[in-house]
Amino acid sequence: LLSMIGFTDSVHVIAQIRVNRVLGLPARTATALALDQVGGACFLTSLTTAIGFASLWWAHHDLVREFGICCVVGAGVMFVSVVTTIPLACRTW
């Protein structure tokens, strides 16, 4: 689930950067504008996923509880990695 959220967030950011580049914006401006345009939505998808996994904290089984905590951390790491690596990769030739 986490990899799919990271993949779809990446696709949305890349698609928006490409739209901005087609409009004639330089790479740096297109990237910054794309993060402004879709970054909030990507953040909200990561946040709601993390909240859903955080609800597992109240499970009675330790294994399920630890799984939820790991997925909360994973959702945060996935968001940070998408927001940092995708814009850097899109600025290369």
PDB file of N, CA, C and O in Angstrom:
ATOM      1  N   LEU A   1       0.823  -1.193   0.000  1.00  0.00           N
ATOM      2  CA  LEU A   1       0.000   0.000   0.000  1.00  0.00           C
ATOM      3  C   LEU A   1       0.867   1.257   0.000  1.00  0.00           C
ATOM      4  O   LEU A   1       0.582   2.222  -0.708  1.00  0.00           O
ATOM      5  N   LEU A   2       1.918   1.230   0.796  1.00  0.00           N
ATOM      6  CA  LEU A   2       2.794   2.407   0.849  1.00  0.00           C
ATOM      7  C   LEU A   2       3.494   2.653  -0.476  1.00  0.00           C
ATOM      8  O   LEU A   2       3.639   3.799  -0.900  1.00  0.00           O
ATOM      9  N   SER A   3       3.924   1.594  -1.125  1.00  0.00           N
ATOM     10  CA  SER A   3       4.602   1.780  -2.414  1.00  0.00           C
ATOM     11  C   SER A   3       3.642   2.308  -3.469  1.00  0.00           C
ATOM     12  O   SER A   3       4.041   3.090  -4.331  1.00  0.00           O
ATOM     13  N   MET A   4       2.386   1.891  -3.411  1.00  0.00           N
ATOM     14  CA  MET A   4       1.409   2.398  -4.376  1.00  0.00           C
ATOM     15  C   MET A   4       1.100   3.877  -4.131  1.00  0.00           C
ATOM     16  O   MET A   4       0.929   4.638  -5.084  1.00  0.00           O
ATOM     17  N   ILE A   5       1.028   4.280  -2.885  1.00  0.00           N
ATOM     18  CA  ILE A   5       0.801   5.699  -2.586  1.00  0.00           C
ATOM     19  C   ILE A   5       1.995   6.523  -3.047  1.00  0.00           C
ATOM     20  O   ILE A   5       1.824   7.594  -3.631  1.00  0.00           O
ATOM     21  N   GLY A   6       3.200   6.031  -2.788  1.00  0.00           N
ATOM     22  CA  GLY A   6       4.390   6.730  -3.266  1.00  0.00           C
ATOM     23  C   GLY A   6       4.445   6.794  -4.778  1.00  0.00           C
ATOM     24  O   GLY A   6       4.838   7.813  -5.346  1.00  0.00           O
ATOM     25  N   PHE A   7       4.051   5.703  -5.439  1.00  0.00           N
ATOM     26  CA  PHE A   7       4.052   5.683  -6.901  1.00  0.00           C
ATOM     27  C   PHE A   7       3.041   6.671  -7.466  1.00  0.00           C
ATOM     28  O   PHE A   7       3.361   7.428  -8.383  1.00  0.00           O
ATOM     29  N   THR A   8       1.830   6.673  -6.932  1.00  0.00           N
ATOM     30  CA  THR A   8       0.817   7.589  -7.473  1.00  0.00           C
ATOM     31  C   THR A   8       1.159   9.043  -7.174  1.00  0.00           C
ATOM     32  O   THR A   8       0.924   9.915  -8.010  1.00  0.00           O
ATOM     33  N   ASP A   9       1.713   9.316  -5.992  1.00  0.00           N
ATOM     34  CA  ASP A   9       2.158  10.681  -5.709  1.00  0.00           C
ATOM     35  C   ASP A   9       3.246  11.100  -6.690  1.00  0.00           C
ATOM     36  O   ASP A   9       3.246  12.229  -7.179  1.00  0.00           O
ATOM     37  N   SER A  10       4.164  10.197  -6.975  1.00  0.00           N
ATOM     38  CA  SER A  10       5.244  10.492  -7.925  1.00  0.00           C
ATOM     39  C   SER A  10       4.691  10.780  -9.310  1.00  0.00           C
ATOM     40  O   SER A  10       5.128  11.715  -9.981  1.00  0.00           O
ATOM     41  N   VAL A  11       3.734   9.977  -9.733  1.00  0.00           N
ATOM     42  CA  VAL A  11       3.139  10.181 -11.058  1.00  0.00           C
ATOM     43  C   VAL A  11       2.457  11.550 -11.135  1.00  0.00           C
ATOM     44  O   VAL A  11       2.594  12.255 -12.134  1.00  0.00           O
ATOM     45  N   HIS A  12       1.734  11.920 -10.095  1.00  0.00           N
ATOM     46  CA  HIS A  12       1.058  13.213 -10.115  1.00  0.00           C
ATOM     47  C   HIS A  12       2.056  14.375 -10.152  1.00  0.00           C
ATOM     48  O   HIS A  12       1.854  15.351 -10.874  1.00  0.00           O
ATOM     49  N   VAL A  13       3.121  14.265  -9.376  1.00  0.00           N
ATOM     50  CA  VAL A  13       4.122  15.336  -9.363  1.00  0.00           C
ATOM     51  C   VAL A  13       4.818  15.416 -10.724  1.00  0.00           C
ATOM     52  O   VAL A  13       5.002  16.507 -11.263  1.00  0.00           O
ATOM     53  N   ILE A  14       5.202  14.275 -11.275  1.00  0.00           N
ATOM     54  CA  ILE A  14       5.879  14.267 -12.579  1.00  0.00           C
ATOM     55  C   ILE A  14       4.965  14.807 -13.664  1.00  0.00           C
ATOM     56  O   ILE A  14       5.395  15.604 -14.498  1.00  0.00           O
ATOM     57  N   ALA A  15       3.714  14.383 -13.661  1.00  0.00           N
ATOM     58  CA  ALA A  15       2.775  14.856 -14.681  1.00  0.00           C
ATOM     59  C   ALA A  15       2.595  16.363 -14.601  1.00  0.00           C
ATOM     60  O   ALA A  15       2.539  17.033 -15.632  1.00  0.00           O
ATOM     61  N   GLN A  16       2.505  16.902 -13.397  1.00  0.00           N
ATOM     62  CA  GLN A  16       2.332  18.343 -13.263  1.00  0.00           C
ATOM     63  C   GLN A  16       3.587  19.097 -13.673  1.00  0.00           C
ATOM     64  O   GLN A  16       3.496  20.177 -14.257  1.00  0.00           O
ATOM     65  N   ILE A  17       4.749  18.545 -13.377  1.00  0.00           N
ATOM     66  CA  ILE A  17       5.996  19.177 -13.827  1.00  0.00           C
ATOM     67  C   ILE A  17       6.043  19.195 -15.351  1.00  0.00           C
ATOM     68  O   ILE A  17       6.440  20.197 -15.948  1.00  0.00           O
ATOM     69  N   ARG A  18       5.645  18.105 -15.979  1.00  0.00           N
ATOM     70  CA  ARG A  18       5.644  18.054 -17.444  1.00  0.00           C
ATOM     71  C   ARG A  18       4.663  19.052 -18.042  1.00  0.00           C
ATOM     72  O   ARG A  18       4.968  19.684 -19.053  1.00  0.00           O
ATOM     73  N   VAL A  19       3.492  19.203 -17.434  1.00  0.00           N
ATOM     74  CA  VAL A  19       2.522  20.192 -17.913  1.00  0.00           C
ATOM     75  C   VAL A  19       3.118  21.589 -17.817  1.00  0.00           C
ATOM     76  O   VAL A  19       2.998  22.389 -18.745  1.00  0.00           O
ATOM     77  N   ASN A  20       3.755  21.877 -16.700  1.00  0.00           N
ATOM     78  CA  ASN A  20       4.362  23.197 -16.521  1.00  0.00           C
ATOM     79  C   ASN A  20       5.504  23.428 -17.499  1.00  0.00           C
ATOM     80  O   ASN A  20       5.699  24.549 -17.969  1.00  0.00           O
ATOM     81  N   ARG A  21       6.260  22.381 -17.809  1.00  0.00           N
ATOM     82  CA  ARG A  21       7.349  22.527 -18.791  1.00  0.00           C
ATOM     83  C   ARG A  21       6.793  22.766 -20.186  1.00  0.00           C
ATOM     84  O   ARG A  21       7.360  23.549 -20.949  1.00  0.00           O
ATOM     85  N   VAL A  22       5.686  22.102 -20.535  1.00  0.00           N
ATOM     86  CA  VAL A  22       5.059  22.307 -21.843  1.00  0.00           C
ATOM     87  C   VAL A  22       4.553  23.736 -21.970  1.00  0.00           C
ATOM     88  O   VAL A  22       4.532  24.298 -23.065  1.00  0.00           O
ATOM     89  N   LEU A  23       4.147  24.320 -20.858  1.00  0.00           N
ATOM     90  CA  LEU A  23       3.705  25.712 -20.872  1.00  0.00           C
ATOM     91  C   LEU A  23       4.866  26.689 -21.046  1.00  0.00           C
ATOM     92  O   LEU A  23       4.644  27.896 -21.148  1.00  0.00           O
ATOM     93  N   GLY A  24       6.088  26.190 -21.079  1.00  0.00           N
ATOM     94  CA  GLY A  24       7.245  27.022 -21.336  1.00  0.00           C
ATOM     95  C   GLY A  24       7.993  27.498 -20.109  1.00  0.00           C
ATOM     96  O   GLY A  24       8.872  28.354 -20.220  1.00  0.00           O
ATOM     97  N   LEU A  25       7.675  26.976 -18.962  1.00  0.00           N
ATOM     98  CA  LEU A  25       8.369  27.399 -17.745  1.00  0.00           C
ATOM     99  C   LEU A  25       9.729  26.718 -17.636  1.00  0.00           C
ATOM    100  O   LEU A  25       9.882  25.570 -18.054  1.00  0.00           O
ATOM    101  N   PRO A  26      10.713  27.411 -17.082  1.00  0.00           N
ATOM    102  CA  PRO A  26      12.008  26.766 -16.850  1.00  0.00           C
ATOM    103  C   PRO A  26      11.868  25.639 -15.824  1.00  0.00           C
ATOM    104  O   PRO A  26      10.901  25.598 -15.063  1.00  0.00           O
ATOM    105  N   ALA A  27      12.826  24.741 -15.814  1.00  0.00           N
ATOM    106  CA  ALA A  27      12.742  23.536 -14.983  1.00  0.00           C
ATOM    107  C   ALA A  27      12.549  23.858 -13.507  1.00  0.00           C
ATOM    108  O   ALA A  27      11.714  23.242 -12.845  1.00  0.00           O
ATOM    109  N   ARG A  28      13.297  24.796 -12.994  1.00  0.00           N
ATOM    110  CA  ARG A  28      13.203  25.128 -11.565  1.00  0.00           C
ATOM    111  C   ARG A  28      11.829  25.695 -11.222  1.00  0.00           C
ATOM    112  O   ARG A  28      11.234  25.312 -10.214  1.00  0.00           O
ATOM    113  N   THR A  29      11.330  26.592 -12.043  1.00  0.00           N
ATOM    114  CA  THR A  29      10.018  27.189 -11.803  1.00  0.00           C
ATOM    115  C   THR A  29       8.911  26.158 -11.964  1.00  0.00           C
ATOM    116  O   THR A  29       7.965  26.124 -11.176  1.00  0.00           O
ATOM    117  N   ALA A  30       9.032  25.320 -12.987  1.00  0.00           N
ATOM    118  CA  ALA A  30       8.022  24.286 -13.218  1.00  0.00           C
ATOM    119  C   ALA A  30       7.951  23.317 -12.051  1.00  0.00           C
ATOM    120  O   ALA A  30       6.865  22.885 -11.664  1.00  0.00           O
ATOM    121  N   THR A  31       9.090  22.978 -11.495  1.00  0.00           N
ATOM    122  CA  THR A  31       9.131  22.058 -10.362  1.00  0.00           C
ATOM    123  C   THR A  31       8.520  22.688  -9.118  1.00  0.00           C
ATOM    124  O   THR A  31       7.714  22.060  -8.431  1.00  0.00           O
ATOM    125  N   ALA A  32       8.901  23.924  -8.829  1.00  0.00           N
ATOM    126  CA  ALA A  32       8.356  24.611  -7.654  1.00  0.00           C
ATOM    127  C   ALA A  32       6.846  24.805  -7.784  1.00  0.00           C
ATOM    128  O   ALA A  32       6.110  24.620  -6.816  1.00  0.00           O
ATOM    129  N   LEU A  33       6.392  25.172  -8.963  1.00  0.00           N
ATOM    130  CA  LEU A  33       4.962  25.372  -9.181  1.00  0.00           C
ATOM    131  C   LEU A  33       4.206  24.057  -9.080  1.00  0.00           C
ATOM    132  O   LEU A  33       3.098  24.021  -8.546  1.00  0.00           O
ATOM    133  N   ALA A  34       4.793  22.975  -9.586  1.00  0.00           N
ATOM    134  CA  ALA A  34       4.142  21.663  -9.497  1.00  0.00           C
ATOM    135  C   ALA A  34       3.983  21.224  -8.054  1.00  0.00           C
ATOM    136  O   ALA A  34       2.952  20.661  -7.689  1.00  0.00           O
ATOM    137  N   LEU A  35       4.981  21.472  -7.238  1.00  0.00           N
ATOM    138  CA  LEU A  35       4.866  21.126  -5.815  1.00  0.00           C
ATOM    139  C   LEU A  35       3.805  21.974  -5.132  1.00  0.00           C
ATOM    140  O   LEU A  35       3.112  21.495  -4.234  1.00  0.00           O
ATOM    141  N   ASP A  36       3.670  23.229  -5.546  1.00  0.00           N
ATOM    142  CA  ASP A  36       2.594  24.062  -5.004  1.00  0.00           C
ATOM    143  C   ASP A  36       1.230  23.552  -5.440  1.00  0.00           C
ATOM    144  O   ASP A  36       0.272  23.598  -4.669  1.00  0.00           O
ATOM    145  N   GLN A  37       1.138  23.064  -6.683  1.00  0.00           N
ATOM    146  CA  GLN A  37      -0.147  22.660  -7.223  1.00  0.00           C
ATOM    147  C   GLN A  37      -0.612  21.298  -6.718  1.00  0.00           C
ATOM    148  O   GLN A  37      -1.796  21.133  -6.423  1.00  0.00           O
ATOM    149  N   VAL A  38       0.268  20.334  -6.611  1.00  0.00           N
ATOM    150  CA  VAL A  38      -0.157  18.985  -6.215  1.00  0.00           C
ATOM    151  C   VAL A  38       0.476  18.508  -4.913  1.00  0.00           C
ATOM    152  O   VAL A  38       0.123  17.439  -4.416  1.00  0.00           O
ATOM    153  N   GLY A  39       1.384  19.264  -4.363  1.00  0.00           N
ATOM    154  CA  GLY A  39       2.042  18.860  -3.121  1.00  0.00           C
ATOM    155  C   GLY A  39       1.080  18.728  -1.957  1.00  0.00           C
ATOM    156  O   GLY A  39       1.222  17.825  -1.133  1.00  0.00           O
ATOM    157  N   GLY A  40       0.109  19.613  -1.880  1.00  0.00           N
ATOM    158  CA  GLY A  40      -0.865  19.541  -0.801  1.00  0.00           C
ATOM    159  C   GLY A  40      -1.717  18.278  -0.878  1.00  0.00           C
ATOM    160  O   GLY A  40      -1.989  17.638   0.137  1.00  0.00           O
ATOM    161  N   ALA A  41      -2.130  17.932  -2.082  1.00  0.00           N
ATOM    162  CA  ALA A  41      -2.921  16.708  -2.248  1.00  0.00           C
ATOM    163  C   ALA A  41      -2.093  15.476  -1.909  1.00  0.00           C
ATOM    164  O   ALA A  41      -2.591  14.539  -1.286  1.00  0.00           O
ATOM    165  N   CYS A  42      -0.839  15.478  -2.316  1.00  0.00           N
ATOM    166  CA  CYS A  42       0.035  14.350  -1.978  1.00  0.00           C
ATOM    167  C   CYS A  42       0.240  14.254  -0.472  1.00  0.00           C
ATOM    168  O   CYS A  42       0.276  13.158   0.087  1.00  0.00           O
ATOM    169  N   PHE A  43       0.373  15.400   0.179  1.00  0.00           N
ATOM    170  CA  PHE A  43       0.514  15.404   1.634  1.00  0.00           C
ATOM    171  C   PHE A  43      -0.731  14.837   2.307  1.00  0.00           C
ATOM    172  O   PHE A  43      -0.636  14.057   3.254  1.00  0.00           O
ATOM    173  N   LEU A  44      -1.895  15.236   1.809  1.00  0.00           N
ATOM    174  CA  LEU A  44      -3.136  14.758   2.426  1.00  0.00           C
ATOM    175  C   LEU A  44      -3.320  13.259   2.243  1.00  0.00           C
ATOM    176  O   LEU A  44      -3.810  12.592   3.154  1.00  0.00           O
ATOM    177  N   THR A  45      -2.943  12.711   1.096  1.00  0.00           N
ATOM    178  CA  THR A  45      -3.068  11.263   0.919  1.00  0.00           C
ATOM    179  C   THR A  45      -2.128  10.529   1.864  1.00  0.00           C
ATOM    180  O   THR A  45      -2.492   9.499   2.431  1.00  0.00           O
ATOM    181  N   SER A  46      -0.926  11.053   2.033  1.00  0.00           N
ATOM    182  CA  SER A  46       0.008  10.432   2.973  1.00  0.00           C
ATOM    183  C   SER A  46      -0.479  10.568   4.408  1.00  0.00           C
ATOM    184  O   SER A  46      -0.345   9.640   5.207  1.00  0.00           O
ATOM    185  N   LEU A  47      -1.040  11.715   4.731  1.00  0.00           N
ATOM    186  CA  LEU A  47      -1.534  11.949   6.088  1.00  0.00           C
ATOM    187  C   LEU A  47      -2.714  11.033   6.417  1.00  0.00           C
ATOM    188  O   LEU A  47      -2.749  10.433   7.492  1.00  0.00           O
ATOM    189  N   THR A  48      -3.668  10.922   5.512  1.00  0.00           N
ATOM    190  CA  THR A  48      -4.823  10.071   5.805  1.00  0.00           C
ATOM    191  C   THR A  48      -4.428   8.601   5.880  1.00  0.00           C
ATOM    192  O   THR A  48      -4.999   7.844   6.665  1.00  0.00           O
ATOM    193  N   THR A  49      -3.464   8.197   5.075  1.00  0.00           N
ATOM    194  CA  THR A  49      -2.971   6.823   5.172  1.00  0.00           C
ATOM    195  C   THR A  49      -2.282   6.599   6.511  1.00  0.00           C
ATOM    196  O   THR A  49      -2.485   5.568   7.152  1.00  0.00           O
ATOM    197  N   ALA A  50      -1.471   7.562   6.934  1.00  0.00           N
ATOM    198  CA  ALA A  50      -0.796   7.445   8.228  1.00  0.00           C
ATOM    199  C   ALA A  50      -1.804   7.413   9.372  1.00  0.00           C
ATOM    200  O   ALA A  50      -1.616   6.672  10.337  1.00  0.00           O
ATOM    201  N   ILE A  51      -2.857   8.195   9.280  1.00  0.00           N
ATOM    202  CA  ILE A  51      -3.886   8.185  10.322  1.00  0.00           C
ATOM    203  C   ILE A  51      -4.577   6.830  10.367  1.00  0.00           C
ATOM    204  O   ILE A  51      -4.842   6.298  11.445  1.00  0.00           O
ATOM    205  N   GLY A  52      -4.865   6.278   9.204  1.00  0.00           N
ATOM    206  CA  GLY A  52      -5.482   4.952   9.163  1.00  0.00           C
ATOM    207  C   GLY A  52      -4.602   3.896   9.798  1.00  0.00           C
ATOM    208  O   GLY A  52      -5.077   3.076  10.583  1.00  0.00           O
ATOM    209  N   PHE A  53      -3.329   3.912   9.464  1.00  0.00           N
ATOM    210  CA  PHE A  53      -2.411   2.957  10.077  1.00  0.00           C
ATOM    211  C   PHE A  53      -2.205   3.235  11.560  1.00  0.00           C
ATOM    212  O   PHE A  53      -1.994   2.307  12.341  1.00  0.00           O
ATOM    213  N   ALA A  54      -2.263   4.512  11.956  1.00  0.00           N
ATOM    214  CA  ALA A  54      -2.094   4.848  13.372  1.00  0.00           C
ATOM    215  C   ALA A  54      -3.225   4.280  14.222  1.00  0.00           C
ATOM    216  O   ALA A  54      -3.055   4.054  15.420  1.00  0.00           O
ATOM    217  N   SER A  55      -4.368   4.054  13.604  1.00  0.00           N
ATOM    218  CA  SER A  55      -5.478   3.475  14.369  1.00  0.00           C
ATOM    219  C   SER A  55      -5.164   2.050  14.830  1.00  0.00           C
ATOM    220  O   SER A  55      -5.805   1.537  15.747  1.00  0.00           O
ATOM    221  N   LEU A  56      -4.186   1.420  14.201  1.00  0.00           N
ATOM    222  CA  LEU A  56      -3.791   0.076  14.619  1.00  0.00           C
ATOM    223  C   LEU A  56      -3.046   0.083  15.956  1.00  0.00           C
ATOM    224  O   LEU A  56      -2.787  -0.971  16.537  1.00  0.00           O
ATOM    225  N   TRP A  57      -2.710   1.268  16.431  1.00  0.00           N
ATOM    226  CA  TRP A  57      -2.012   1.387  17.705  1.00  0.00           C
ATOM    227  C   TRP A  57      -2.860   0.829  18.853  1.00  0.00           C
ATOM    228  O   TRP A  57      -2.322   0.384  19.867  1.00  0.00           O
ATOM    229  N   TRP A  58      -4.165   0.856  18.692  1.00  0.00           N
ATOM    230  CA  TRP A  58      -5.051   0.388  19.742  1.00  0.00           C
ATOM    231  C   TRP A  58      -5.404  -1.091  19.590  1.00  0.00           C
ATOM    232  O   TRP A  58      -6.306  -1.582  20.270  1.00  0.00           O
ATOM    233  N   ALA A  59      -4.709  -1.800  18.712  1.00  0.00           N
ATOM    234  CA  ALA A  59      -4.955  -3.232  18.548  1.00  0.00           C
ATOM    235  C   ALA A  59      -4.453  -3.989  19.774  1.00  0.00           C
ATOM    236  O   ALA A  59      -3.547  -3.536  20.474  1.00  0.00           O
ATOM    237  N   HIS A  60      -5.045  -5.124  20.012  1.00  0.00           N
ATOM    238  CA  HIS A  60      -4.660  -5.924  21.179  1.00  0.00           C
ATOM    239  C   HIS A  60      -3.394  -6.733  20.944  1.00  0.00           C
ATOM    240  O   HIS A  60      -2.714  -7.101  21.902  1.00  0.00           O
ATOM    241  N   HIS A  61      -3.069  -7.012  19.704  1.00  0.00           N
ATOM    242  CA  HIS A  61      -1.895  -7.822  19.386  1.00  0.00           C
ATOM    243  C   HIS A  61      -0.690  -6.927  19.119  1.00  0.00           C
ATOM    244  O   HIS A  61      -0.775  -5.932  18.399  1.00  0.00           O
ATOM    245  N   ASP A  62       0.430  -7.307  19.718  1.00  0.00           N
ATOM    246  CA  ASP A  62       1.653  -6.516  19.556  1.00  0.00           C
ATOM    247  C   ASP A  62       2.101  -6.452  18.108  1.00  0.00           C
ATOM    248  O   ASP A  62       2.566  -5.407  17.653  1.00  0.00           O
ATOM    249  N   LEU A  63       1.971  -7.535  17.386  1.00  0.00           N
ATOM    250  CA  LEU A  63       2.412  -7.589  15.996  1.00  0.00           C
ATOM    251  C   LEU A  63       1.628  -6.599  15.137  1.00  0.00           C
ATOM    252  O   LEU A  63       2.213  -5.900  14.310  1.00  0.00           O
ATOM    253  N   VAL A  64       0.332  -6.536  15.322  1.00  0.00           N
ATOM    254  CA  VAL A  64      -0.507  -5.599  14.562  1.00  0.00           C
ATOM    255  C   VAL A  64      -0.176  -4.165  14.951  1.00  0.00           C
ATOM    256  O   VAL A  64      -0.124  -3.283  14.094  1.00  0.00           O
ATOM    257  N   ARG A  65       0.045  -3.930  16.233  1.00  0.00           N
ATOM    258  CA  ARG A  65       0.393  -2.592  16.705  1.00  0.00           C
ATOM    259  C   ARG A  65       1.718  -2.126  16.103  1.00  0.00           C
ATOM    260  O   ARG A  65       1.826  -0.990  15.640  1.00  0.00           O
ATOM    261  N   GLU A  66       2.714  -2.990  16.108  1.00  0.00           N
ATOM    262  CA  GLU A  66       4.019  -2.633  15.535  1.00  0.00           C
ATOM    263  C   GLU A  66       3.927  -2.428  14.029  1.00  0.00           C
ATOM    264  O   GLU A  66       4.598  -1.554  13.480  1.00  0.00           O
ATOM    265  N   PHE A  67       3.097  -3.230  13.353  1.00  0.00           N
ATOM    266  CA  PHE A  67       2.878  -3.050  11.924  1.00  0.00           C
ATOM    267  C   PHE A  67       2.313  -1.660  11.642  1.00  0.00           C
ATOM    268  O   PHE A  67       2.765  -0.984  10.718  1.00  0.00           O
ATOM    269  N   GLY A  68       1.334  -1.231  12.428  1.00  0.00           N
ATOM    270  CA  GLY A  68       0.746   0.091  12.245  1.00  0.00           C
ATOM    271  C   GLY A  68       1.747   1.204  12.447  1.00  0.00           C
ATOM    272  O   GLY A  68       1.780   2.169  11.683  1.00  0.00           O
ATOM    273  N   ILE A  69       2.570   1.069  13.484  1.00  0.00           N
ATOM    274  CA  ILE A  69       3.571   2.102  13.753  1.00  0.00           C
ATOM    275  C   ILE A  69       4.598   2.171  12.622  1.00  0.00           C
ATOM    276  O   ILE A  69       4.983   3.260  12.197  1.00  0.00           O
ATOM    277  N   CYS A  70       5.033   1.030  12.143  1.00  0.00           N
ATOM    278  CA  CYS A  70       5.989   1.005  11.031  1.00  0.00           C
ATOM    279  C   CYS A  70       5.391   1.620   9.770  1.00  0.00           C
ATOM    280  O   CYS A  70       6.090   2.301   9.021  1.00  0.00           O
ATOM    281  N   CYS A  71       4.112   1.385   9.535  1.00  0.00           N
ATOM    282  CA  CYS A  71       3.472   1.944   8.347  1.00  0.00           C
ATOM    283  C   CYS A  71       3.262   3.454   8.464  1.00  0.00           C
ATOM    284  O   CYS A  71       3.297   4.164   7.459  1.00  0.00           O
ATOM    285  N   VAL A  72       3.047   3.941   9.675  1.00  0.00           N
ATOM    286  CA  VAL A  72       2.956   5.394   9.876  1.00  0.00           C
ATOM    287  C   VAL A  72       4.292   6.037   9.524  1.00  0.00           C
ATOM    288  O   VAL A  72       4.336   7.042   8.815  1.00  0.00           O
ATOM    289  N   VAL A  73       5.366   5.459  10.015  1.00  0.00           N
ATOM    290  CA  VAL A  73       6.700   5.969   9.688  1.00  0.00           C
ATOM    291  C   VAL A  73       6.951   5.845   8.182  1.00  0.00           C
ATOM    292  O   VAL A  73       7.503   6.754   7.561  1.00  0.00           O
ATOM    293  N   GLY A  74       6.544   4.720   7.605  1.00  0.00           N
ATOM    294  CA  GLY A  74       6.736   4.506   6.170  1.00  0.00           C
ATOM    295  C   GLY A  74       5.989   5.511   5.326  1.00  0.00           C
ATOM    296  O   GLY A  74       6.508   5.963   4.306  1.00  0.00           O
ATOM    297  N   ALA A  75       4.779   5.873   5.728  1.00  0.00           N
ATOM    298  CA  ALA A  75       4.006   6.868   4.974  1.00  0.00           C
ATOM    299  C   ALA A  75       4.705   8.223   5.008  1.00  0.00           C
ATOM    300  O   ALA A  75       4.743   8.930   4.001  1.00  0.00           O
ATOM    301  N   GLY A  76       5.252   8.582   6.154  1.00  0.00           N
ATOM    302  CA  GLY A  76       5.990   9.839   6.252  1.00  0.00           C
ATOM    303  C   GLY A  76       7.257   9.841   5.429  1.00  0.00           C
ATOM    304  O   GLY A  76       7.564  10.819   4.746  1.00  0.00           O
ATOM    305  N   VAL A  77       7.991   8.750   5.494  1.00  0.00           N
ATOM    306  CA  VAL A  77       9.233   8.643   4.719  1.00  0.00           C
ATOM    307  C   VAL A  77       8.928   8.649   3.221  1.00  0.00           C
ATOM    308  O   VAL A  77       9.665   9.244   2.435  1.00  0.00           O
ATOM    309  N   MET A  78       7.852   7.990   2.835  1.00  0.00           N
ATOM    310  CA  MET A  78       7.478   7.946   1.421  1.00  0.00           C
ATOM    311  C   MET A  78       7.147   9.348   0.906  1.00  0.00           C
ATOM    312  O   MET A  78       7.561   9.716  -0.193  1.00  0.00           O
ATOM    313  N   PHE A  79       6.407  10.129   1.689  1.00  0.00           N
ATOM    314  CA  PHE A  79       6.078  11.488   1.273  1.00  0.00           C
ATOM    315  C   PHE A  79       7.329  12.339   1.123  1.00  0.00           C
ATOM    316  O   PHE A  79       7.496  13.049   0.131  1.00  0.00           O
ATOM    317  N   VAL A  80       8.198  12.262   2.111  1.00  0.00           N
ATOM    318  CA  VAL A  80       9.435  13.057   2.057  1.00  0.00           C
ATOM    319  C   VAL A  80      10.292  12.640   0.862  1.00  0.00           C
ATOM    320  O   VAL A  80      10.879  13.491   0.193  1.00  0.00           O
ATOM    321  N   SER A  81      10.365  11.356   0.596  1.00  0.00           N
ATOM    322  CA  SER A  81      11.184  10.901  -0.531  1.00  0.00           C
ATOM    323  C   SER A  81      10.598  11.344  -1.863  1.00  0.00           C
ATOM    324  O   SER A  81      11.343  11.702  -2.775  1.00  0.00           O
ATOM    325  N   VAL A  82       9.281  11.326  -1.991  1.00  0.00           N
ATOM    326  CA  VAL A  82       8.650  11.774  -3.241  1.00  0.00           C
ATOM    327  C   VAL A  82       8.885  13.262  -3.445  1.00  0.00           C
ATOM    328  O   VAL A  82       9.224  13.693  -4.547  1.00  0.00           O
ATOM    329  N   VAL A  83       8.709  14.044  -2.397  1.00  0.00           N
ATOM    330  CA  VAL A  83       8.822  15.495  -2.511  1.00  0.00           C
ATOM    331  C   VAL A  83      10.265  15.935  -2.750  1.00  0.00           C
ATOM    332  O   VAL A  83      10.496  17.006  -3.310  1.00  0.00           O
ATOM    333  N   THR A  84      11.234  15.126  -2.336  1.00  0.00           N
ATOM    334  CA  THR A  84      12.632  15.533  -2.524  1.00  0.00           C
ATOM    335  C   THR A  84      13.263  14.914  -3.772  1.00  0.00           C
ATOM    336  O   THR A  84      13.936  15.618  -4.525  1.00  0.00           O
ATOM    337  N   THR A  85      13.065  13.634  -4.003  1.00  0.00           N
ATOM    338  CA  THR A  85      13.779  12.987  -5.106  1.00  0.00           C
ATOM    339  C   THR A  85      13.150  13.226  -6.472  1.00  0.00           C
ATOM    340  O   THR A  85      13.871  13.368  -7.459  1.00  0.00           O
ATOM    341  N   ILE A  86      11.837  13.274  -6.550  1.00  0.00           N
ATOM    342  CA  ILE A  86      11.192  13.463  -7.850  1.00  0.00           C
ATOM    343  C   ILE A  86      11.531  14.830  -8.447  1.00  0.00           C
ATOM    344  O   ILE A  86      11.895  14.889  -9.621  1.00  0.00           O
ATOM    345  N   PRO A  87      11.430  15.932  -7.696  1.00  0.00           N
ATOM    346  CA  PRO A  87      11.836  17.210  -8.291  1.00  0.00           C
ATOM    347  C   PRO A  87      13.312  17.239  -8.701  1.00  0.00           C
ATOM    348  O   PRO A  87      13.659  17.832  -9.723  1.00  0.00           O
ATOM    349  N   LEU A  88      14.169  16.612  -7.919  1.00  0.00           N
ATOM    350  CA  LEU A  88      15.581  16.575  -8.311  1.00  0.00           C
ATOM    351  C   LEU A  88      15.772  15.779  -9.594  1.00  0.00           C
ATOM    352  O   LEU A  88      16.542  16.176 -10.469  1.00  0.00           O
ATOM    353  N   ALA A  89      15.074  14.663  -9.704  1.00  0.00           N
ATOM    354  CA  ALA A  89      15.194  13.839 -10.908  1.00  0.00           C
ATOM    355  C   ALA A  89      14.617  14.544 -12.129  1.00  0.00           C
ATOM    356  O   ALA A  89      15.140  14.390 -13.233  1.00  0.00           O
ATOM    357  N   CYS A  90      13.556  15.309 -11.949  1.00  0.00           N
ATOM    358  CA  CYS A  90      12.929  15.999 -13.082  1.00  0.00           C
ATOM    359  C   CYS A  90      13.729  17.199 -13.550  1.00  0.00           C
ATOM    360  O   CYS A  90      13.469  17.725 -14.633  1.00  0.00           O
ATOM    361  N   ARG A  91      14.682  17.638 -12.775  1.00  0.00           N
ATOM    362  CA  ARG A  91      15.506  18.771 -13.198  1.00  0.00           C
ATOM    363  C   ARG A  91      16.712  18.341 -14.005  1.00  0.00           C
ATOM    364  O   ARG A  91      17.438  19.185 -14.531  1.00  0.00           O
ATOM    365  N   THR A  92      16.942  17.021 -14.114  1.00  0.00           N
ATOM    366  CA  THR A  92      18.033  16.535 -14.940  1.00  0.00           C
ATOM    367  C   THR A  92      17.589  16.502 -16.392  1.00  0.00           C
ATOM    368  O   THR A  92      16.398  16.602 -16.686  1.00  0.00           O
ATOM    369  N   TRP A  93      18.532  16.364 -17.285  1.00  0.00           N
ATOM    370  CA  TRP A  93      18.170  16.357 -18.700  1.00  0.00           C
ATOM    371  C   TRP A  93      17.459  15.084 -19.031  1.00  0.00           C
ATOM    372  O   TRP A  93      17.067  14.876 -20.179  1.00  0.00           O
TER     373      TRP A  93
END
